[in-house]
Amino acid sequence: MRFLDDEDNDPMLSVVNLIDLFLVIIGMLMVVIAQNPLNPFSQDKVVVIEKPGEADMRITIKDGQELTRYESSGEVGQGQGSRAGVTYRLDDGRMIYVPED
């Protein structure tokens, strides 16, 4: 007849397994944070556009440690100015800008 060992019923083994699981989850979360373009530890210049082309579009610009957010009001802009040139779209999708004198 085989008896159960004391090691098989040790409740500390399940606690150790839970700690290992939480360490894996914390490691995965740290990788996700490191890959985020708005990572606070990154010194890169990043532009993030949320909902492009919609009325509630937002643009976030990160330049080093400085964050600037621009939000669209959904209204058509107005202003004064003059015509600066003409833009043409080629058959392959490229855009060409021709400035005017």
Sine and cosine of phi, psi and omega as CSV:
sin_phi,cos_phi,sin_psi,cos_psi,sin_omega,cos_omega
0.00,0.00,0.71,-0.70,-0.06,-1.00
-0.99,-0.17,0.74,-0.67,0.03,-1.00
-0.98,-0.18,0.47,-0.88,0.04,-1.00
-0.96,0.29,0.67,-0.75,0.06,-1.00
-0.98,0.21,0.36,-0.93,0.04,-1.00
-0.93,0.37,-0.44,0.90,-0.01,-1.00
-0.94,0.35,-0.49,0.87,-0.01,-1.00
-0.94,0.34,-0.46,0.89,-0.06,-1.00
-0.97,-0.24,0.22,0.98,-0.06,-1.00
-0.97,0.26,0.89,-0.45,-0.02,-1.00
-0.94,0.33,-0.31,0.95,0.00,-1.00
-0.93,0.36,-0.43,0.90,0.02,-1.00
-0.90,0.43,-0.64,0.77,0.02,-1.00
-0.94,0.34,-0.53,0.85,0.06,-1.00
-0.92,0.38,-0.65,0.76,0.03,-1.00
-0.90,0.44,-0.63,0.77,0.04,-1.00
-0.91,0.42,-0.63,0.78,0.05,-1.00
-0.91,0.42,-0.64,0.77,0.03,-1.00
-0.89,0.45,-0.67,0.75,0.05,-1.00
-0.88,0.48,-0.66,0.76,0.02,-1.00
-0.89,0.46,-0.70,0.71,0.01,-1.00
-0.91,0.41,-0.57,0.82,0.06,-1.00
-0.91,0.42,-0.62,0.78,0.05,-1.00
-0.91,0.41,-0.68,0.74,0.01,-1.00
-0.90,0.44,-0.68,0.73,0.03,-1.00
-0.89,0.45,-0.65,0.76,0.04,-1.00
-0.89,0.46,-0.65,0.76,0.03,-1.00
-0.91,0.41,-0.65,0.76,0.02,-1.00
-0.91,0.42,-0.60,0.80,0.03,-1.00
-0.92,0.40,-0.59,0.81,0.06,-1.00
-0.91,0.41,-0.65,0.76,0.03,-1.00
-0.89,0.45,-0.67,0.74,0.01,-1.00
-0.91,0.41,-0.62,0.78,-0.01,-1.00
-0.92,0.38,-0.49,0.87,-0.02,-1.00
-1.00,0.04,-0.13,0.99,0.01,-1.00
-0.92,0.39,0.74,-0.67,-0.02,-1.00
-0.91,0.41,-0.39,0.92,0.02,-1.00
-0.99,-0.13,0.45,0.89,0.01,-1.00
-0.82,0.58,0.81,-0.59,-0.03,-1.00
-0.93,0.37,-0.27,0.96,-0.02,-1.00
-1.00,-0.06,-0.07,1.00,-0.01,-1.00
-1.00,-0.01,0.59,-0.81,0.02,-1.00
-0.98,-0.22,0.21,0.98,-0.06,-1.00
-0.97,0.25,0.31,-0.95,0.13,-0.99
-0.99,-0.17,0.86,-0.51,-0.11,-0.99
-0.74,-0.67,0.63,-0.78,0.11,-0.99
-0.87,-0.49,0.83,-0.56,0.01,-1.00
-0.90,-0.44,0.82,-0.57,0.03,-1.00
-0.93,-0.36,0.86,-0.51,0.01,-1.00
-0.97,-0.25,0.74,-0.67,0.00,-1.00
0.82,0.58,0.87,0.50,-0.06,-1.00
-0.90,0.43,0.67,-0.74,0.05,-1.00
0.99,0.12,-0.06,1.00,0.00,-1.00
-0.99,-0.13,0.20,-0.98,-0.06,-1.00
-0.92,0.39,-0.48,0.88,-0.03,-1.00
-0.96,-0.29,0.63,0.78,-0.01,-1.00
-0.93,0.38,0.60,-0.80,0.06,-1.00
-0.80,-0.60,0.64,-0.77,0.06,-1.00
-0.86,-0.51,0.82,-0.57,0.04,-1.00
-0.90,-0.43,0.81,-0.59,0.00,-1.00
-0.90,-0.43,0.83,-0.56,0.04,-1.00
-0.92,-0.39,0.89,-0.46,0.04,-1.00
-0.85,-0.53,1.00,-0.09,-0.09,-1.00
0.95,0.33,-0.88,-0.48,0.01,-1.00
-0.99,-0.12,-0.03,1.00,-0.08,-1.00
-0.99,-0.12,0.78,-0.63,0.05,-1.00
-0.93,-0.36,0.74,-0.67,0.07,-1.00
-0.80,-0.60,0.77,-0.64,-0.02,-1.00
-0.87,-0.49,0.76,-0.65,0.07,-1.00
-0.90,-0.43,0.75,-0.66,0.01,-1.00
-0.87,-0.49,0.66,-0.75,0.00,-1.00
-0.99,0.13,0.62,-0.78,0.06,-1.00
-1.00,-0.04,-0.18,0.98,0.01,-1.00
1.00,0.03,-0.07,1.00,-0.02,-1.00
-1.00,-0.06,0.41,-0.91,0.04,-1.00
-0.98,0.19,0.74,-0.67,-0.04,-1.00
-0.97,0.26,0.40,-0.92,0.02,-1.00
-0.72,-0.69,0.35,-0.94,0.06,-1.00
0.09,-1.00,0.04,-1.00,0.03,-1.00
-0.93,-0.36,0.57,-0.82,0.00,-1.00
0.02,-1.00,-0.15,-0.99,0.02,-1.00
-0.71,-0.71,0.30,-0.95,-0.01,-1.00
-0.93,0.36,0.77,-0.64,-0.09,-1.00
-0.97,-0.24,-0.30,0.95,-0.03,-1.00
0.26,-0.97,-0.18,-0.98,-0.04,-1.00
-0.78,-0.63,0.61,-0.79,0.04,-1.00
-0.91,-0.41,0.72,-0.69,0.01,-1.00
-0.87,-0.49,0.62,-0.78,0.08,-1.00
-0.98,-0.21,0.82,-0.58,0.03,-1.00
-0.99,0.15,0.18,-0.98,-0.02,-1.00
-0.89,0.46,-0.50,0.87,-0.02,-1.00
-1.00,0.07,0.05,1.00,0.08,-1.00
0.99,-0.17,-0.18,0.98,0.01,-1.00
-0.95,0.32,0.47,-0.88,0.03,-1.00
-0.94,-0.35,0.67,-0.75,0.03,-1.00
-0.83,-0.56,0.80,-0.60,0.03,-1.00
-0.97,-0.23,0.78,-0.63,0.02,-1.00
-0.89,-0.45,0.95,-0.31,-0.01,-1.00
-0.95,0.31,0.48,-0.88,0.07,-1.00
-0.98,-0.21,0.49,-0.87,0.01,-1.00
-0.98,0.20,0.00,0.00,0.00,0.00
